[in-house]
Amino acid sequence: MANVVRAALVQATWTGDTESMLAKHEEHAREAARRGAKIIGFQEVFNSPYFCQVQDAEHYRWAEPVPDGPTVTRMRELARETGMVIVVPVFEVEQSGFYYNTAAVIDADGTVLGKYRKHHIPQVKGFWEKFYFKPGNLGWPVFDTAVGKVGVYICYDRHFPEGWRQLGLNGAQLIYNPSATHRGLSSHLWRLEQPAAAVANEYFVAAINRVGQEEYGDNDFYGTSYFVDPRGQFVGDVASDSKEELVVRDLDLGLIEEVRQQWAFYRDRRPDAYEGLVRP
């Protein structure tokens, strides 16, 4: 019997201020709920611009506590209102000097189930993230939500297969990958890596990218967000490469077990032979 979850994601343009950005995402979430969605995820640091195009201490002002800061508190209310699970990526301050690129996972009743902190932090032109963020230190949590077992991987993380695999070993059925990635840098990889990760680990992936240009740099965020299934096939169409879009798709989680029985990748793993992978 099919276990179908209607899932949503938002690729958004930057409005110019946090309040209107939050309001816009709330309206997208309400529309997703009207269309029957039970889970929704937003893009990397969704309530701010992608300030990492520059290195400037003024941008620490975007940081807030998780889960007790204003954005996650407001998203908890939205989850209760809509009855949806919400993946909320923000710039987190834990204490003075301790900043992380984080996503909170809120259950459909407004309960904060926990958070994921981005492990792999880039430091290249247009993506000066080491200036702002410490590497994540919370492992690879998988959250038991109202719609199933959900994990998070954030942007640059997607280039590293180890976390994808650990999320699968931890039981994930659906991974949200909120991102901010530039057209000239990675558009070829965007449609390659995440379907490959979905195949290798036999689960669904929600790939979210920003769209448009913002005031802090030349990055041209190219959208093309999508859901991909455990066979590496897009679920419905890929989103626009130039316009804001709410994407809502039906995901048959029953396909995970079918694929795992057919391809048996987890059965044929050889962890006894992989010791060299973790040597410095």
N, C-alpha and C positions, 0 to 999 in steps of 0.2 A: 504494500500500500504506500502511495506517495506521501512524503512528508514535505509539503511545499510551504516555504516561507516567502512572503512578499517583502522584499528588501529595497531600500532606497539609498541614494547617495546624492550629494550636491556638489557641483563644481560652480564656483562663484567668482564674480568680479569684485574687486575691492571698492567699497563705497566711499571711503575717505574718512570714516570715523567708526568707532566701535559700536556705538548705540544703533546706528542704522544697519551695521553688519549683523548684529544680533537679531534685530527685528526682521531683517530679510530672511535669515535662516529659520527663524520661528515660523514665518509664513510658508516657507518651503516644507517644513516639517508638518505643518497643519495640512497642507495640500497632499503630502505623501500619505498622511493618516486617512484623509478623505478617500484616497485611492486604494486604501486597504493595506498599506505598508505596516509592518510590525517592528522594523528596525531601520535606522537611518544613521549615516555617518557623514561627517563634514571634513573639509580639507585641512591640511597642516596649518597650525596656528590660525584657525579660521576666523577669529574675532579681531585680527590685526592685519596690517600689510605684511608681506614677506620682507621684513626689515633686514634680513641677513644678507641682502645685496650690498650693504655697507657695514662698516665697523664703527659704531658710534654709541657711546654709553647712554645717550638719551633714550635709546630703545629699550633699556631695562624697564621703562615705565609701562610696557605692555604686560609685564609679568604679574602673576597673581597666585595665591595659594590654591592647591588642589587637595581635597575637594571643597574647601570652605570659602573659596573666593567667589566673587560676584557672578562670573560666567557659569561655572558649574552649578551654583545655587539656582540660577535662572533656568538652566537646562534641566535640572531636576524637576522644576515646576512644569516645564514643557513635557517631560516624559510622563508625568502623572496626568497631565491634560490630554495627551494624545494616546496614551497607552502603548507607546513605542519604546524600544531600547534605543539609546542614543550614544554614539561614539563622538566624544568631544575633545578635539585636539587644541591645546593651549600652551602658552609659554608659562611654565611653572616656576615659582620661587618657593623653595622649601624653608630656607632661612637666609640671612644675609650672606651673599657670596655663593649660594647653592642654587643654581638655575638649571632647569631641564626642559627639553622638548618633549611634551607629555600628552597623552590622551587618556581622559577619564572614560570609563564605561558605566553608563547609568542604565539600570534595569527599567522595565516598563512601569513599575510602581514608583519610580523616583529614587530608588535605593542606589547609592554609589557602590558598585561591586568592587571597584579598585581602579588602578591606573597602570599604564605602560609608559616607560621612559625610553626614548630613542637611544639605541646602543651605539650606532655608528655615526659619528659627527664629522661632516665634511669641512674642509678649509681650502676652498679653491675660489677662483674669481666668480663673483656673483652669489656665492654660497659660503659666506664667512661665519659658519655656525660655531666654530670653536671659540670665537670671541664671546659668545653668549652662553653656550650650553655645556654642562658637564655630561660625560657619557652616562647612559642609563645604568641603573644598579638594582633593578627589581626583577631581573630575569625575564622569562617569557611566559607571563601569566595567560591562562585561558579562562574566560569568565563564563559561568553557567547561567545564561540569561533565559528570559522567557521564550526566546525563539531557538535556543540551542547553544552550543559551545562556541564562543566568539573570542578571537584573538586580535591583536593589533601589531602592525609593523609600520614604521614611519619613514617614508620617502627614501633617503639614501640607504637605509637598512636593506632595501629590496635587492641591492647588488650583492648581498652576502647570503649564501644559501644556508648557512648554519642555523640562523634564527627561524627561517621558514621551516626547517626540519624539526627544530625543537618545539615549535608551536604545534606541528602535526603530532609529534610524540606525546605532547601534553593534551591531545584530544580535540584540537580545534576542528570545527566544521566550516567556519567562515572566518576569513581574515580581512579586516579593513586595513588598507594601506593609504592613509592620507598623505598627500605629497604637494610639493611646489617645484615643478621641474620645467626647464627652459627649452624652447623649441630647437635651437641649434645644437644643444648639448646631448639630448638623450631621446629624441622622438623615436628613433629606430629601436632602442632598447625598451621603450615603454610598452610596445606591443609584443615584445619578445620575452622579457624576463618574468613578468607576472603570470602569463599563461604557462610558462615552463615551470614555475614554482607550484602552480595549481596542479599540474600533471605529476611532478616529482613527489608531491606530498599528498595528493589525492584529496583535495578539499576545494571549496569555493574561495575566490578572492574578489574583493571590491577595491578597484584601483581608482583613486580620486586625485585629480590634478586641478590646480587653479587655472583660471583662464584670463587672458588679457595682460596689459602692462600696468605697472604701478609706479609711484613717484620716486622710489628710492633706487632705481637702476634701470638697465636696459633689458632685463629678462622678459622674454615673451612667453608667458605661461600658456600652454597649448591645449588645455582641457583634454579631450578624447578619453574621458573617464569611462569605466565599464565594469561589468561583472563578468567573471570567467569561471567556467565549471571545471570539475576534476578531470575532464578529458582535454582541457585547454581550449575549449570552444567558447567564444563570446556568447553571453546570454542576451539575446536581442542586439540592437545596434550599439555601436560605440558612440559616445556623445560628441557634440560639435567641438571643433578645434578653435573656435573663435567666440562662442556665445555661452553665457550662463545657462545651466540646465539642471533640472531635477530628473534623475534617472530612477525609475521604479521597475523592478524585474521580479519574476517568480523563480525561486531557487528550489529545486527538488533535492532536498538533503538525502533522500533515499538513494540518489545516484552515487553518493560517496561509498556506501557499502558495496554497491554493485561493481564499481570500478576497483575497489580494493580486493574484491574476490577475483576479479578478472585479471588484473595486472600484478597483484601480490607483491608490490614493492616493499611493503613493511615486513612481510614474511622473509624476503630475501636480503634484507639488510645484513651487513657484517660489522656490527660495532666492535667486535673483537679485533678487527683488522684496521681500525681507524685511529689508533693511538697517536700516530704521527700528525694528525690534523690539529691537535691542541698543543703541540710543542712550539715554544716561541721561535 
